Amino acid sequence: AKNHFAFFDMAYQGFASGDPERDARAIRIFLEDGHLIGCAQSYAKNMGLYGQRVGCL
C-alpha cells in the first residue's frame, strides 16, 4: 500500500440502484479488505431533508 486513504461521499446513496444497501457495497469491500476509509453521508437528498444541511463524517 502507498498510504492512500479512500474517502467515500455518500450524498446520493440509494439513487444509483434504488437500494441503499447495494450502493454501499464498495465501502463494505474496502472495509473487509482492511483498508482505512473516510465517509461523508448527506441526508439532504436521499432522506428528503432538503435545505437542512444534515449529514455526518
Chimera marker file (.cmm) of the C-alpha trace (Angstrom):
<marker_set name="trace">
<marker id="1" x="0.000" y="0.000" z="0.000" r="1" g="1" b="0" radius="0.5"/>
<marker id="2" x="1.107" y="3.527" z="-0.686" r="1" g="1" b="0" radius="0.5"/>
<marker id="3" x="-0.522" y="5.079" z="2.388" r="1" g="1" b="0" radius="0.5"/>
<marker id="4" x="-3.571" y="6.032" z="0.353" r="1" g="1" b="0" radius="0.5"/>
<marker id="5" x="-6.769" y="6.872" z="2.153" r="1" g="1" b="0" radius="0.5"/>
<marker id="6" x="-10.119" y="6.167" z="0.483" r="1" g="1" b="0" radius="0.5"/>
<marker id="7" x="-12.816" y="8.766" z="1.091" r="1" g="1" b="0" radius="0.5"/>
<marker id="8" x="-16.408" y="7.989" z="0.121" r="1" g="1" b="0" radius="0.5"/>
<marker id="9" x="-19.028" y="10.693" z="-0.388" r="1" g="1" b="0" radius="0.5"/>
<marker id="10" x="-22.442" y="9.088" z="0.022" r="1" g="1" b="0" radius="0.5"/>
<marker id="11" x="-24.658" y="12.067" z="-0.823" r="1" g="1" b="0" radius="0.5"/>
<marker id="12" x="-26.791" y="10.025" z="-3.223" r="1" g="1" b="0" radius="0.5"/>
<marker id="13" x="-26.847" y="6.605" z="-1.534" r="1" g="1" b="0" radius="0.5"/>
<marker id="14" x="-29.762" y="4.635" z="-2.917" r="1" g="1" b="0" radius="0.5"/>
<marker id="15" x="-30.145" y="6.705" z="-6.091" r="1" g="1" b="0" radius="0.5"/>
<marker id="16" x="-27.817" y="4.632" z="-8.312" r="1" g="1" b="0" radius="0.5"/>
<marker id="17" x="-29.514" y="1.259" z="-7.898" r="1" g="1" b="0" radius="0.5"/>
<marker id="18" x="-32.611" y="2.114" z="-5.881" r="1" g="1" b="0" radius="0.5"/>
<marker id="19" x="-31.184" y="0.146" z="-2.940" r="1" g="1" b="0" radius="0.5"/>
<marker id="20" x="-29.084" y="1.950" z="-0.279" r="1" g="1" b="0" radius="0.5"/>
<marker id="21" x="-27.511" y="-1.351" z="0.854" r="1" g="1" b="0" radius="0.5"/>
<marker id="22" x="-26.403" y="-2.183" z="-2.671" r="1" g="1" b="0" radius="0.5"/>
<marker id="23" x="-24.994" y="1.304" z="-3.252" r="1" g="1" b="0" radius="0.5"/>
<marker id="24" x="-22.850" y="0.968" z="-0.094" r="1" g="1" b="0" radius="0.5"/>
<marker id="25" x="-21.200" y="-2.234" z="-1.331" r="1" g="1" b="0" radius="0.5"/>
<marker id="26" x="-17.927" y="-0.525" z="-2.284" r="1" g="1" b="0" radius="0.5"/>
<marker id="27" x="-17.494" y="0.685" z="1.291" r="1" g="1" b="0" radius="0.5"/>
<marker id="28" x="-18.038" y="-2.821" z="2.658" r="1" g="1" b="0" radius="0.5"/>
<marker id="29" x="-15.487" y="-4.246" z="0.217" r="1" g="1" b="0" radius="0.5"/>
<marker id="30" x="-12.847" y="-1.721" z="1.292" r="1" g="1" b="0" radius="0.5"/>
<marker id="31" x="-13.502" y="-2.412" z="4.988" r="1" g="1" b="0" radius="0.5"/>
<marker id="32" x="-13.458" y="-6.199" z="4.522" r="1" g="1" b="0" radius="0.5"/>
<marker id="33" x="-10.076" y="-5.854" z="2.785" r="1" g="1" b="0" radius="0.5"/>
<marker id="34" x="-8.735" y="-3.997" z="5.836" r="1" g="1" b="0" radius="0.5"/>
<marker id="35" x="-8.468" y="-0.511" z="4.331" r="1" g="1" b="0" radius="0.5"/>
<marker id="36" x="-8.895" y="2.619" z="6.399" r="1" g="1" b="0" radius="0.5"/>
<marker id="37" x="-11.605" y="4.813" z="4.928" r="1" g="1" b="0" radius="0.5"/>
<marker id="38" x="-13.381" y="8.088" z="5.471" r="1" g="1" b="0" radius="0.5"/>
<marker id="39" x="-17.025" y="8.537" z="4.673" r="1" g="1" b="0" radius="0.5"/>
<marker id="40" x="-19.272" y="11.572" z="4.331" r="1" g="1" b="0" radius="0.5"/>
<marker id="41" x="-23.004" y="10.964" z="4.483" r="1" g="1" b="0" radius="0.5"/>
<marker id="42" x="-25.514" y="13.627" z="3.482" r="1" g="1" b="0" radius="0.5"/>
<marker id="43" x="-29.185" y="13.226" z="4.267" r="1" g="1" b="0" radius="0.5"/>
<marker id="44" x="-30.464" y="16.213" z="2.285" r="1" g="1" b="0" radius="0.5"/>
<marker id="45" x="-31.278" y="14.323" z="-0.907" r="1" g="1" b="0" radius="0.5"/>
<marker id="46" x="-31.679" y="10.665" z="-0.029" r="1" g="1" b="0" radius="0.5"/>
<marker id="47" x="-33.654" y="11.232" z="3.195" r="1" g="1" b="0" radius="0.5"/>
<marker id="48" x="-35.763" y="14.169" z="1.994" r="1" g="1" b="0" radius="0.5"/>
<marker id="49" x="-34.217" y="16.774" z="4.302" r="1" g="1" b="0" radius="0.5"/>
<marker id="50" x="-33.721" y="19.359" z="1.560" r="1" g="1" b="0" radius="0.5"/>
<marker id="51" x="-32.147" y="22.613" z="2.719" r="1" g="1" b="0" radius="0.5"/>
<marker id="52" x="-31.466" y="21.280" z="6.233" r="1" g="1" b="0" radius="0.5"/>
<marker id="53" x="-27.720" y="20.634" z="5.700" r="1" g="1" b="0" radius="0.5"/>
<marker id="54" x="-27.862" y="17.410" z="7.722" r="1" g="1" b="0" radius="0.5"/>
<marker id="55" x="-25.049" y="14.889" z="7.443" r="1" g="1" b="0" radius="0.5"/>
<marker id="56" x="-22.064" y="13.323" z="9.155" r="1" g="1" b="0" radius="0.5"/>
<marker id="57" x="-18.409" y="12.413" z="8.625" r="1" g="1" b="0" radius="0.5"/>
<link id1="1" id2="2" r="1" g="1" b="0" radius="0.2"/>
<link id1="2" id2="3" r="1" g="1" b="0" radius="0.2"/>
<link id1="3" id2="4" r="1" g="1" b="0" radius="0.2"/>
<link id1="4" id2="5" r="1" g="1" b="0" radius="0.2"/>
<link id1="5" id2="6" r="1" g="1" b="0" radius="0.2"/>
<link id1="6" id2="7" r="1" g="1" b="0" radius="0.2"/>
<link id1="7" id2="8" r="1" g="1" b="0" radius="0.2"/>
<link id1="8" id2="9" r="1" g="1" b="0" radius="0.2"/>
<link id1="9" id2="10" r="1" g="1" b="0" radius="0.2"/>
<link id1="10" id2="11" r="1" g="1" b="0" radius="0.2"/>
<link id1="11" id2="12" r="1" g="1" b="0" radius="0.2"/>
<link id1="12" id2="13" r="1" g="1" b="0" radius="0.2"/>
<link id1="13" id2="14" r="1" g="1" b="0" radius="0.2"/>
<link id1="14" id2="15" r="1" g="1" b="0" radius="0.2"/>
<link id1="15" id2="16" r="1" g="1" b="0" radius="0.2"/>
<link id1="16" id2="17" r="1" g="1" b="0" radius="0.2"/>
<link id1="17" id2="18" r="1" g="1" b="0" radius="0.2"/>
<link id1="18" id2="19" r="1" g="1" b="0" radius="0.2"/>
<link id1="19" id2="20" r="1" g="1" b="0" radius="0.2"/>
<link id1="20" id2="21" r="1" g="1" b="0" radius="0.2"/>
<link id1="21" id2="22" r="1" g="1" b="0" radius="0.2"/>
<link id1="22" id2="23" r="1" g="1" b="0" radius="0.2"/>
<link id1="23" id2="24" r="1" g="1" b="0" radius="0.2"/>
<link id1="24" id2="25" r="1" g="1" b="0" radius="0.2"/>
<link id1="25" id2="26" r="1" g="1" b="0" radius="0.2"/>
<link id1="26" id2="27" r="1" g="1" b="0" radius="0.2"/>
<link id1="27" id2="28" r="1" g="1" b="0" radius="0.2"/>
<link id1="28" id2="29" r="1" g="1" b="0" radius="0.2"/>
<link id1="29" id2="30" r="1" g="1" b="0" radius="0.2"/>
<link id1="30" id2="31" r="1" g="1" b="0" radius="0.2"/>
<link id1="31" id2="32" r="1" g="1" b="0" radius="0.2"/>
<link id1="32" id2="33" r="1" g="1" b="0" radius="0.2"/>
<link id1="33" id2="34" r="1" g="1" b="0" radius="0.2"/>
<link id1="34" id2="35" r="1" g="1" b="0" radius="0.2"/>
<link id1="35" id2="36" r="1" g="1" b="0" radius="0.2"/>
<link id1="36" id2="37" r="1" g="1" b="0" radius="0.2"/>
<link id1="37" id2="38" r="1" g="1" b="0" radius="0.2"/>
<link id1="38" id2="39" r="1" g="1" b="0" radius="0.2"/>
<link id1="39" id2="40" r="1" g="1" b="0" radius="0.2"/>
<link id1="40" id2="41" r="1" g="1" b="0" radius="0.2"/>
<link id1="41" id2="42" r="1" g="1" b="0" radius="0.2"/>
<link id1="42" id2="43" r="1" g="1" b="0" radius="0.2"/>
<link id1="43" id2="44" r="1" g="1" b="0" radius="0.2"/>
<link id1="44" id2="45" r="1" g="1" b="0" radius="0.2"/>
<link id1="45" id2="46" r="1" g="1" b="0" radius="0.2"/>
<link id1="46" id2="47" r="1" g="1" b="0" radius="0.2"/>
<link id1="47" id2="48" r="1" g="1" b="0" radius="0.2"/>
<link id1="48" id2="49" r="1" g="1" b="0" radius="0.2"/>
<link id1="49" id2="50" r="1" g="1" b="0" radius="0.2"/>
<link id1="50" id2="51" r="1" g="1" b="0" radius="0.2"/>
<link id1="51" id2="52" r="1" g="1" b="0" radius="0.2"/>
<link id1="52" id2="53" r="1" g="1" b="0" radius="0.2"/>
<link id1="53" id2="54" r="1" g="1" b="0" radius="0.2"/>
<link id1="54" id2="55" r="1" g="1" b="0" radius="0.2"/>
<link id1="55" id2="56" r="1" g="1" b="0" radius="0.2"/>
<link id1="56" id2="57" r="1" g="1" b="0" radius="0.2"/>
</marker_set>
